[in-house]
Every structure is written in structure tokens, then in C-alpha cells.
Amino acid sequence: MATIDKEKEQIGPSVANGAPPAHRPKIIPLDSILQHLTSLTDIDLLDIGTHLCQVFDGDASIKFRLQKLQSSVVGSLDPNAGILLSGCQVNETSTDMNPTDDEDMAYGAFSNVVQMVLKEHKTKLSNRELVTMARDVLKE
């Protein structure tokens, strides 16, 4: 049986550590990621989210799907394409209209005109058509 003083020293001053290992950050350059994603999607964009939505479709993170949806909706509008609707709420009153018998109903000039336009036009109207027609009636 070997005695402890005859065993090779495993730690201590006589064990040389040698040169410390080289530490490098573990990163993948953005260009490499984009190049790989572009090869998968055939889309030539710098937006990684667009590539991820294309590759993973419904399994892509909601963060990327919302960005794509918002940019497609917002990007399709002209600067003056929005229409502001304004009318009375149930708990509000309007000085330019008389209340109906039903006090739980909202009333006001705009609400009244919208109802008039809908009664006159039995065909299906888009929101833009409805609001434009209501504006025309209010201008009279």
C-alpha cells in the first residue's frame, strides 16, 4: 500500500497552471444571422423580425408578429386617410339635439345623422362612406 507522502501532488504550488485559457465572447455577427435568414426566406431586408415571421409563421414570437401587423396597417394609410368619429356617450348630453324617450340611448347631432344616413341607405356602406355622408348632412 502506498503512503500519502509517496503520491503525486494534485494541487498546490508544484502544480503549474499554465497559461490561462483564452476567453472570447460567444457571439454570432448580425451579418451572419441575416445572411442565413435571407437564404431561408429569400427576403432581402435587414429586419430580423420579418425573417422570423416568415420562417416560423404562427410560431413566431408575438412581438415580431405584432410589429409586422402594425407596420402593414400603419404603412398602408395616407397621412390624411383617417376619419375621426365623435358622438355622445350614454351618460352625456348634447345641446344641439333633444333627448329621445329612451334615456339609456346616446344622442347628439352626429349620432342622429348617422342613424338618418343608415335609414336612407339600405345597402351596405363602408365606414368611410357612412362618415362622409354624415359629414355632408352636417354641412347642410
N, C-alpha and C positions, 0 to 999 in steps of 0.2 A: 504494500500500500504506500502511495506517495504521500509525503508530508506537504503541508501547505507552503512551506518555505521553498520547496523544490518546484512548485507550479509556476507557469509563465504568468507574469503580471498582466492583468487585463485592462486595468485602469490605473492612472497615476502619472507621475512625472516622467516615467521612462517610456510611456506610450506616446508616440508622436501623432499629432492630429493631422499633420499635412496641411496643404492649402485649403482654405475654406471653399466650399462649393460655390460656383458662380450662380447668383440668383438673377433671374431675368423675369420681368413681368410676363404673365401669361395672357397675352392679348392677340387678337386677330385684327389686322388692319381693316379699316372700314372699306377700303377699296377691294380687298379680297372678298369680303362678305357681299358687297354689291355685285361684284363680278360673278360670284357663284349664284346669287339670286337671279341675276339677269339671264344667266344660262338656263335656269329652270323656268322662268316666266316669259322670256322674250319681250320684256318690257324695258325700255331704255329710260328709266327715271332714277333719280338719286334718293327718292323717298322709300325707305325700307318698309314702311307700313303698307304701301301699295303692293310691294312684292309679297309680303307675308299674307295679306288678304288673298292674293292670287294663289299662292302655294297651299295655304291651309283652309281656304274658303270659309265655311261656317265655324271651323275650329280655331280660327284666328282670334287673338285677344280682342275683347270688346273695345279696348282702347283704339286699336287700329281700324276696326270696322266702323266705329263712330266717326273717326277722322275722315274716312273715305266717304261716308254718307254725308257728313256736313259739308265737305268740300264740293261734292257733286250738287248738292242742293243750293248752297250759297253761290257757287260759281256760275250756276245757270241763270241767276237773276240779274237783270239790268239794275243800275243804281236806283232808278225811279220806278221799278216794277212793283213794289209793294203797295198794298192798299190798306189804309188804317180804317178799322171799323170802330165806331163809337156809339154807344147807346146806353140807356138807363138800365141799372140793375134792379132786382125786385125791391130792394129797400130804398131806392132813390126815386125822386120825383123830378118832373120836368115842367118848367113854367110855360113852355110853348104848346103843351098838349093837355087835354083834360083826361083824368084817370078813367079807366073803364070800370064797369060794375065789379069786376073781379080784382080785388085789391092785391091779390098774390101775383098778378101779372106785371111785368115791367112795361113801362110805356114811355114814350118820348117821340120826338119828331122822326128820328132815324128808324126806330123800331116800327113806327106806324107806316112809314114809306116802304120799308122792306116788306111788310105784310101786304100793302097795296100792290106792289110790283108782283109779288108771288100770286096774288089773286088774279091779276090781269094776264099773266103769262103762265098758262097751264103746262107748257112744255118745260123740259129740263133745262135749267140755267146753271152756268158755272158761277163760282163765287165772284169772279171778275165781272161777268155780265150783270149779276144781281146788284153789286155795289155801284157799278157805272150807271145803271138805270136808276137806282135810288138817288145817286148824286144829281142826275139830270132832273128828277122830280123836285128835289130840294132847291135847285137853282131857279125853278119857275116862280 
